[in-house]
Amino acid sequence: MRYYAFSYDEDSIIFYVDGEPMQEYEGGLPKERMRLYVNTWFPTWLNGEEFSSDRYTYVDWIEH
């Protein structure tokens, strides 16, 4: 099982996999409140092979 997370503030967003930072984006981020939609995708920066069949994501918690 893998653990995915992100840290978001007004200047940057960092995506983590199993506690390790994998990708960071700076600038151009929204300044207003947003809704959070949770889905699963296979980003090009994540090592490994894309799955050939459907997978599911179970969200255990969301913390503000």
Helices and strands as residue ranges (DSSP letters): E 4-8, E 12-17, E 20-26
